[in-house]
Amino acid sequence: MAEIQGVWVEPSLRGFGLGREGLALVCETIQAAMAPTVSLYVNSFNREAIESYEAVGFRRIGTFSTVML
């Protein structure tokens, strides 16, 4: 399994599908060369990112939470 971290698009370039296209290509490359499963995590309030990830084919399989004291 591989985990993707730090997906980010320059704010002035958002809304053009670049993140989705790039993420899809990265996932295809990882699956072909390294690992059959690709994962990532996203904050629940980041609706735009969640929609992009779902468009690429990601689906939620769990929830992770932290408590900072």
KAFEN-V532574 format. One record per backbone hydrogen bond with DSSP energy under -1.0 kcal/mol. CO is the residue of the C=O (numbers start at 0). NH is the residue of the N-H. Records with the same first field share a line. If there is no record, write none. Layout:
# KAFEN-V532574
CO: NH  NH
This chain:
# KAFEN-V532574
1: 38
9: 12
10: 13
16: 20
17: 21
18: 22
19: 23
20: 24
21: 25
22: 26
23: 27
24: 28
25: 29
26: 30
27: 31
28: 32
29: 33  34
36: 1
38: 3
42: 45
44: 46
45: 49
46: 50
47: 51
48: 52
49: 53
50: 54
51: 55
52: 57
